[in-house]
Amino acid sequence: MQYPEFYYRWRWHMQATPENLWPLVADTNRFNHDTAVPAIERRNDRALPNARRRLRFFRLGIAVEWEEEPFEWVYPFRFGVLRRYLSGPVGEMRTLTEMIPQPNGGTQLVYQVWVRPRSLLGFIAIPAQVGIISARNFAQTFRRYDRLAVQGMTPIDVPGEVEFAPGGRKRLGELRKRLLLEGAASDIVDRLIETIEQADEITAASLRPYALADHWGMNRRAVLEHFLLSTSIGLLEFQWDILCPLCGGAKQTTPTLGGVQPEVHCDTCNIDFSVNFDRAVELTFRPNATIREVEKSAFCIAGPQTTPHVAAQQLLPPGEERAIEPMLEPGRYRVRTLGLRGGEFLQVVPNGQSEVAIRANTYDGWPEHEMSISTKPTIHFKNATEDEQLFILERMAWGDQAVTAAEVTTIQLFRHLFAREALRPGEQISVGSLTILFTDLRGSTRLYNEIGDAPAFGLVMEHFDVLRSVINDEGGAIVKTIGDAVMAVFRRPAPALRAILAAQSALSTQPYSSQPLRLKAGIHYGPCIAVTLNDRLDYFGSTVNIAARLEGLSSGEDVVISDAVRSDPEVAELLEEEGYLTAPFASALKGFDEAGHFELWRVAKQKNAASVG
């Protein structure tokens, strides 16, 4: 029997603008949670095209399973989705949310639902569930989001009903005191405690230190270090999220680096990708379960805020054309589809074209030229292929609020507190480009002979303390020590150079012995591979080997840097501003015979000019 379709349409006048409402209203995972939709499970959906998904939840003990079309949206005005149910009392449901800016300010929010029953139970239940219960929940939730948006609040600020573990509140207070006794900043600690006490489950399940630091107006590095310290004492727990390089969505989560897989599948983009530490692995946090139990449940997995860098997404059948009018920030964008390789690049500028056409064509490919479009354009998507295409309009500059594995593993505090965080034995994962510093004491054997073993050993230990201090101050980390030598890692070349020059200066001016300590040093920048060596995270590759060779060319009164380091703009500015002496030279490096001579540079302070050349 074919049952008639139910249609519901609600309207509310909101005080906030569509742009301010969007981060809350379009966060469909939070919205479903807040409107009492059960948590969902993902089913086997690898064979489904264009980001379709097979999902399931249980309501009143009844399994409800459906196939979900990809969400379609245009920032910040509308989004919707179609679900075709495979079991349960509902046959099909479509929702559409529209946020229409009003001439006198504010927004008219229109929420529409089309739902077709599958059975008599659905025909009876839909008016009560959707027409009464859900309608009440929708109204309350949208009104609440509007109040938050008017106050300038974001999803991070959304308060929730917090349930502490037995003894959790008392434990929270004790750990707060412990943090303060260990020298933690009270303003950061208070913000963190407030977040644990008040944040809703969606935010608390995935705390992002840099996003919170920006929101609080605090130093990113300081907030991250407080999160690491809080984890070490049992206030927080961390997890590693594996991110797709195309859509940016989290595809796997593991509590340790040892659980990171080298190859991961993204079901949204239908690609297999190699995991790298530079962009694909993010460190996030949540309250320790002994304080507040937080379940990282999914209530919706593909809404607009899952991929906030995507400004518009539209599903077009073969031959169809559709016009959209998004609101875009200036910058570089790309239009691509899941079914075709490549894409068309756009530059959004205030005086760009107000109307453009973008055509997906199987045979001609995408145009090579880059169009300039305005911040409020009309874009005509045309599917000129014989297949359905999911058009995606995305910003090329992703947000930089992720604490990546490549970055956090170069921080001394992380390596000190979580020394056992390492990859599985034999695993190798790219970490992108890093700066590698090698140092070694010059004439340490003579020092032992000159002043005796015990005093010399003490001086060597003090030299390690100096290195640890300057390396930590510049955001780097000591990877390992080998005798009197040190291997350290930094994200960028300039901090590494500043650190070693400061160390050389400190060691040469202190009365350690009749002869000041001289520290040989070499720095190189390039791609590295992360591995586990002696149960600790280590790095290897040509970049590491070259840096080790450069240290051997240093006199102890200079730093030998590669051309890759010297060419870095930040390094060039540092050398010019500080007035260091630089001298180019060329040298062969052992083990790199086929590469010929390398272009290298000696860097020294003015007083060491006689030794440079």
C-alpha positions in Angstrom: 0.0 0.0 0.0 1.3 3.5 -0.9 1.0 5.9 1.9 0.7 9.7 1.4 3.7 11.9 2.0 3.7 14.2 5.0 5.0 17.7 4.6 6.1 20.1 7.4 7.3 23.7 7.1 8.4 25.8 10.1 9.6 29.4 10.1 11.4 31.4 12.8 12.8 34.9 12.9 16.3 34.8 14.2 18.2 37.9 15.5 21.6 36.6 14.2 22.9 36.8 10.6 23.1 33.7 8.4 26.9 33.8 8.7 26.8 33.7 12.5 24.1 31.1 12.6 25.8 28.8 10.1 28.5 27.2 12.4 25.8 26.2 14.8 22.8 25.4 12.6 24.9 23.6 9.9 26.7 21.5 12.5 24.3 18.6 11.9 26.1 16.3 14.2 25.4 18.6 17.1 21.9 19.5 15.9 20.9 15.8 15.8 22.3 15.3 19.2 20.5 18.3 20.6 17.2 17.3 19.1 17.3 13.8 20.6 18.2 11.8 17.4 19.9 8.5 18.5 23.6 7.9 17.8 24.1 6.3 14.4 26.2 3.4 13.1 27.9 3.1 9.8 27.1 0.1 7.6 29.1 -1.4 4.7 28.8 1.3 2.0 32.0 1.0 0.0 30.1 0.2 -3.2 27.9 3.3 -3.0 28.8 6.1 -5.4 29.3 9.9 -4.8 29.7 9.8 -1.0 26.4 8.0 -0.4 26.3 6.2 3.0 24.5 3.4 4.5 23.6 4.2 8.2 21.6 2.8 11.0 20.2 3.7 14.4 17.9 2.1 17.0 14.8 3.8 18.2 12.6 2.1 20.8 14.5 -1.1 20.1 13.7 -1.0 16.4 16.6 -0.9 13.9 16.2 1.8 11.3 18.6 1.6 8.4 18.8 3.9 5.4 20.9 5.0 2.4 21.8 8.7 2.6 22.5 10.9 -0.3 25.4 13.3 0.1 24.4 16.5 1.8 24.0 19.5 -0.5 24.7 23.0 0.7 25.5 26.6 -0.2 27.3 28.6 2.5 25.7 30.3 4.5 22.2 30.1 3.1 20.9 26.5 2.8 21.6 22.8 3.2 19.6 19.6 2.9 19.8 15.8 2.6 17.7 12.9 1.3 17.4 9.6 3.1 15.9 6.4 1.6 15.1 4.0 4.3 15.8 0.2 3.9 14.0 -0.8 7.1 11.8 0.7 9.8 8.4 2.5 9.5 9.7 5.3 7.2 10.2 5.0 3.5 11.9 8.3 2.5 12.7 11.6 4.2 14.1 14.8 2.9 15.0 17.9 4.9 16.0 21.4 3.8 17.2 24.2 6.0 17.2 27.8 4.6 18.6 30.9 6.2 17.3 34.0 4.5 18.9 37.4 5.4 16.3 40.0 6.2 16.4 43.7 5.0 16.1 45.0 8.5 18.6 42.6 10.0 18.4 39.1 11.3 17.4 35.9 9.5 14.3 34.0 8.5 15.1 30.4 9.2 12.9 28.0 7.3 13.0 24.3 8.1 11.1 21.9 5.8 10.6 18.1 6.0 9.1 15.7 3.5 8.6 12.3 4.9 6.8 9.3 3.3 5.7 6.3 5.5 6.7 2.8 4.7 4.0 1.1 6.9 0.9 1.7 8.9 3.1 2.2 11.9 5.0 5.0 10.1 1.7 6.6 9.0 0.5 6.7 12.6 3.9 7.6 14.2 5.1 10.4 11.8 2.6 13.0 12.9 3.4 12.5 16.5 7.2 12.0 16.2 7.9 14.7 13.5 4.9 16.9 13.7 4.9 17.3 17.5 8.0 15.9 19.3 10.6 16.8 16.7 8.9 20.1 15.9 9.2 21.2 19.6 12.9 20.0 19.7 13.7 21.9 16.5 12.2 25.2 17.7 13.9 25.0 21.1 17.3 24.1 19.5 17.2 26.8 16.8 16.1 29.5 19.3 19.0 28.4 21.6 21.5 28.6 18.7 20.2 32.1 17.9 20.8 33.3 21.4 24.3 31.9 21.4 25.1 33.4 17.9 23.8 36.9 19.0 26.2 36.7 22.0 29.0 36.0 19.6 29.4 32.4 20.8 30.6 29.6 18.6 30.2 25.8 18.8 33.1 25.7 21.3 31.0 27.7 23.7 27.9 25.5 23.6 27.1 24.4 27.1 25.7 20.9 27.7 24.3 18.7 30.4 27.5 17.4 32.1 27.6 14.2 34.1 30.8 13.6 36.1 32.2 10.2 36.9 31.9 9.1 40.6 34.4 11.4 42.5 35.1 13.3 39.3 34.4 16.8 40.6 36.7 16.3 43.6 39.4 14.8 41.4 39.1 17.8 39.1 39.7 20.2 41.9 42.7 18.2 43.2 44.3 18.1 39.7 43.7 21.8 39.2 45.7 22.5 42.4 48.4 20.1 41.2 48.8 22.0 37.9 49.1 25.3 39.7 51.7 23.9 42.1 53.7 22.7 39.1 53.8 26.2 37.7 50.9 26.1 35.2 49.4 29.5 34.3 46.2 30.1 36.2 44.3 31.7 33.4 44.9 28.7 31.0 44.1 26.2 33.8 40.9 28.1 34.7 39.8 28.1 31.0 40.5 24.4 30.7 38.6 23.5 33.9 35.7 25.6 32.8 35.6 23.8 29.5 35.6 20.4 31.2 32.8 21.5 33.5 30.6 23.1 31.0 31.3 22.0 27.3 28.7 19.9 25.7 29.5 16.3 24.7 30.3 17.1 21.1 33.0 19.7 22.0 34.4 17.8 25.0 34.9 14.6 22.9 37.4 16.4 20.7 39.2 19.3 22.3 41.5 21.1 19.8 44.2 23.1 21.7 44.9 25.6 18.9 41.2 26.3 18.2 40.7 26.8 21.9 43.8 29.0 22.2 42.6 31.2 19.3 39.1 31.4 20.9 40.5 32.3 24.3 43.0 34.8 22.8 45.9 32.9 24.3 49.3 31.7 23.1 48.9 28.5 21.1 52.1 26.8 22.2 51.3 27.6 25.9 47.8 26.1 25.7 49.1 23.0 23.9 51.8 22.5 26.6 49.2 22.8 29.3 47.1 20.2 27.5 50.1 17.8 27.4 50.9 18.4 31.1 47.2 17.9 32.0 47.3 14.6 30.1 50.4 13.4 31.9 48.7 13.9 35.4 45.4 12.3 34.4 43.2 15.4 33.8 42.9 14.8 30.0 43.4 11.9 27.6 44.5 12.3 24.0 43.8 10.5 20.7 45.2 10.6 17.2 42.7 11.4 14.4 43.6 10.3 10.8 42.5 12.9 8.3 41.7 12.5 4.6 43.9 14.8 2.5 41.0 15.7 0.2 38.0 16.3 2.4 39.8 16.7 5.8 37.4 14.4 7.6 38.6 12.1 10.4 38.6 8.6 9.1 40.1 6.7 12.1 40.9 7.5 15.7 43.5 5.7 17.8 44.7 6.3 21.4 48.4 5.8 20.5 50.8 6.4 17.6 51.3 2.7 17.5 47.8 2.4 16.2 48.3 4.6 13.2 47.9 2.6 10.0 50.1 3.6 7.0 47.3 3.3 4.5 43.7 4.4 5.2 40.5 4.5 3.1 38.3 7.6 2.8 34.7 6.4 2.1 33.6 10.0 1.3 36.2 10.6 -1.4 36.5 6.9 -2.3 40.3 7.0 -2.2 43.0 5.1 -0.4 45.7 7.4 0.9 49.1 7.1 2.6 49.2 8.6 6.1 51.7 11.3 6.8 52.4 13.2 10.0 52.4 16.6 8.3 48.7 16.9 7.5 47.0 13.5 8.0 47.4 12.9 11.8 45.9 15.4 14.3 46.3 15.2 18.1 43.0 16.0 20.0 42.1 15.7 23.6 39.1 14.9 25.9 38.5 14.8 29.6 40.0 11.8 31.4 37.3 9.1 32.0 37.9 9.2 35.7 36.6 12.8 35.8 34.0 13.0 33.1 33.1 10.2 30.7 32.6 11.4 27.2 31.5 9.1 24.4 32.6 10.1 20.9 29.4 9.1 19.3 28.2 10.1 15.8 24.8 11.6 15.3 25.5 12.7 11.7 28.7 12.1 9.8 28.5 14.2 6.6 26.9 17.6 7.3 28.4 20.9 6.1 30.5 21.5 9.2 32.2 18.1 8.8 34.2 19.8 6.1 34.0 23.5 6.9 36.5 24.4 4.1 33.8 23.3 1.5 31.7 26.4 0.7 29.2 24.5 -1.6 28.4 20.9 -2.5 25.8 19.9 -5.2 24.8 16.6 -6.7 23.9 16.9 -10.4 22.5 14.1 -12.6 23.9 13.8 -16.1 23.2 16.9 -18.3 21.8 19.0 -15.5 22.8 22.6 -14.8 22.3 24.4 -11.5 23.1 28.0 -10.3 24.2 28.7 -6.8 25.0 32.0 -5.0 27.5 31.4 -2.2 29.2 33.9 0.1 32.9 33.5 -0.3 36.0 34.8 1.6 38.8 36.1 -0.6 41.4 33.5 -1.5 42.0 30.6 -3.8 39.4 28.0 -4.4 38.9 24.8 -6.4 35.9 23.1 -8.0 36.2 19.4 -8.3 33.9 16.4 -8.6 34.3 13.0 -7.0 34.0 11.3 -10.4 36.7 13.3 -12.3 40.4 13.9 -11.8 41.7 17.4 -11.3 39.6 20.5 -10.9 39.1 24.1 -11.9 40.8 26.8 -9.8 39.3 30.1 -8.9 40.6 33.3 -7.3 38.0 35.1 -5.2 38.6 38.8 -5.2 36.3 41.8 -4.4 36.2 42.9 -8.0 36.0 39.5 -9.7 33.4 38.3 -12.2 29.9 38.3 -10.7 28.7 35.4 -12.8 30.7 32.3 -14.1 30.0 28.9 -15.6 31.9 25.8 -14.6 31.5 22.7 -16.7 32.4 19.1 -15.8 33.4 17.4 -19.0 34.7 13.8 -19.4 36.7 14.4 -22.5 38.0 18.0 -22.4 39.0 18.0 -18.8 39.1 21.1 -16.6 40.3 24.5 -18.0 44.0 25.4 -17.2 43.3 29.1 -16.7 42.3 30.4 -13.3 39.2 32.6 -13.2 38.7 35.5 -10.8 35.3 35.7 -9.3 33.6 38.0 -6.8 32.9 37.3 -3.1 29.2 37.0 -3.9 29.1 35.3 -7.3 26.5 33.4 -9.2 28.1 30.1 -10.2 26.5 27.9 -12.9 27.5 24.2 -12.5 27.0 22.2 -15.6 27.3 18.4 -15.6 28.2 17.6 -19.2 29.2 14.0 -18.5 27.2 10.9 -18.8 27.4 10.2 -15.1 26.1 11.8 -12.0 28.7 14.2 -10.5 29.1 15.6 -7.0 30.4 19.2 -7.4 32.5 20.5 -4.5 33.6 24.1 -4.2 36.4 24.3 -1.6 38.9 26.7 -0.2 42.4 25.6 -0.9 43.8 27.2 2.3 42.6 24.9 5.1 42.4 26.1 8.6 45.7 25.8 10.5 44.2 25.0 13.9 45.2 21.3 13.8 48.0 20.1 16.1 49.6 17.7 13.7 51.8 14.8 14.7 54.7 16.3 12.7 54.5 19.4 15.0 53.8 17.9 18.4 56.6 15.2 18.0 59.1 18.1 17.6 58.1 19.6 21.0 60.5 18.7 23.9 57.7 18.5 26.5 55.8 15.9 24.4 58.9 13.8 23.9 59.7 14.0 27.6 56.2 13.3 29.0 55.3 10.7 26.4 58.6 9.1 25.5 56.9 5.7 24.7 54.6 7.2 22.1 56.0 5.6 19.0 55.1 3.8 15.8 54.8 0.1 15.6 58.2 -1.6 15.0 59.1 -1.6 11.3 56.5 1.1 10.4 57.7 4.1 8.4 55.6 7.3 8.0 56.4 10.5 6.2 56.4 13.6 8.4 56.9 16.1 5.7 59.8 18.6 5.8 61.6 19.1 9.1 64.8 20.9 10.3 67.4 18.5 11.6 70.2 19.8 13.9 73.3 17.8 14.8 75.9 19.0 17.4 79.0 17.7 18.9 81.6 19.0 21.4 84.9 19.9 19.8 87.9 18.5 21.7 86.0 16.7 24.4 88.7 14.0 24.6 91.3 16.7 25.4 88.9 18.1 28.0 88.8 14.8 29.8 92.6 14.6 29.8 93.0 18.2 30.8 90.7 18.4 33.9 89.9 14.8 34.7 87.0 12.5 34.1 84.6 13.6 36.8 84.9 17.4 36.2 84.8 16.9 32.4 81.7 14.7 32.7 80.0 17.3 34.8 80.8 20.0 32.1 79.4 17.7 29.4 76.2 17.3 31.4 76.0 21.0 31.8 76.4 21.5 28.1 73.4 19.1 27.6 71.4 21.3 29.9 72.3 24.4 27.9 71.2 22.7 24.7 68.0 21.4 26.2 67.1 24.9 27.4 67.8 26.8 24.1 66.2 24.0 22.0 63.1 24.0 24.1 62.9 27.8 24.1 62.8 27.7 20.3 60.1 25.1 20.0 62.4 22.2 19.1 63.1 18.8 20.7 66.1 16.6 21.4 65.6 13.3 19.6 68.6 11.6 21.1 72.1 12.0 22.4 75.1 9.9 21.1 78.1 10.4 23.4 78.7 14.1 23.4 76.5 14.6 20.3 72.9 15.7 20.1 70.3 15.2 17.3 67.4 17.7 17.5 64.4 18.4 15.4 62.5 21.6 14.6 59.6 22.4 12.4 61.3 25.4 10.7 65.0 26.3 10.1 65.2 29.7 11.7 64.4 28.5 15.3 67.1 25.8 14.9 69.7 28.4 13.9 68.7 30.8 16.7 69.0 27.9 19.2 72.4 26.7 18.2 73.9 30.2 18.0 72.6 30.9 21.5 74.1 27.7 22.7 77.5 28.4 21.2 77.5 31.8 22.7 76.5 30.6 26.2 79.1 27.8 26.1 82.0 30.0 24.9 81.5 32.7 27.5 81.2 30.6 30.6 84.3 29.7 32.6 84.0 25.9 32.1 87.7 25.3 31.9 90.9 26.9 30.7 89.5 26.4 27.2 85.9 27.4 26.5 83.6 24.7 25.1 83.3 24.7 21.4 80.2 23.3 19.8 80.2 22.0 16.3 76.8 22.2 14.5 75.2 21.4 11.2 71.6 22.1 10.1 69.7 20.8 7.1 66.0 21.1 6.1 64.0 18.6 4.0 61.6 15.6 4.0 62.0 13.0 6.7 60.6 9.6 7.6 59.4 8.8 11.2 60.4 5.4 12.6 60.6 3.7 16.0 64.2 3.1 17.2 65.0 1.7 20.6 61.3 2.1 21.6 61.3 5.8 20.8 60.2 8.0 17.9 63.2 8.7 15.6 63.7 10.1 12.1 65.8 8.9 9.2 66.4 9.7 5.5 68.7 11.8 3.4 67.9 15.0 5.3 69.1 13.4 8.6 72.2 12.0 7.0 73.1 15.3 5.4 72.7 17.2 8.6 75.0 14.7 10.4 77.6 15.3 7.7 77.4 19.1 8.0 78.2 19.0 11.7 81.5 17.4 10.9 82.4 20.4 8.7 81.9 22.8 11.5 84.9 24.3 13.3 83.0 24.7 16.6 83.0 28.5 16.2 80.5 28.5 13.4 77.3 26.7 12.2 77.3 24.9 8.8 74.0 25.2 7.1 72.7 23.8 3.8 71.5 25.9 1.0 68.0 24.8 1.8 68.3 26.4 5.2 70.1 29.6 3.9 67.3 30.0 1.3 64.6 30.1 3.9 63.1 33.6 4.0 63.0 33.6 7.8 66.6 32.6 8.0 67.6 35.2 5.5 65.9 37.9 7.5 67.5 36.6 10.8 71.0 36.7 9.3 70.4 40.2 7.9 68.9 41.7 11.1 71.4 40.2 13.5 74.5 40.9 11.4 75.9 37.4 11.4 78.8 36.6 9.1 78.0 34.2 6.4 80.5 32.6 4.0 79.5 30.2 1.1 81.5 27.1 0.2 81.1 23.9 -1.6 81.9 20.4 -0.3 81.4 16.8 -1.1 79.6 14.8 1.6 80.5 11.2 2.5 77.8 8.8 1.1 76.5 11.3 -1.4 79.2 10.9 -4.1 76.7 11.0 -6.9 75.3 14.3 -5.8 78.6 16.1 -6.3 79.5 19.1 -4.2 76.8 20.6 -2.0 76.4 24.4 -1.7 76.9 25.2 2.0 77.3 28.2 4.3 79.2 29.0 7.4 77.4 31.2 9.9 79.2 32.9 12.8 79.0 35.9 15.0 81.2 38.9 14.3 83.8 38.1 16.9 84.5 34.8 15.2 85.2 36.4 11.8 88.7 35.1 11.7 87.5 31.5 11.7 85.0 32.0 8.9 86.0 31.1 5.3 
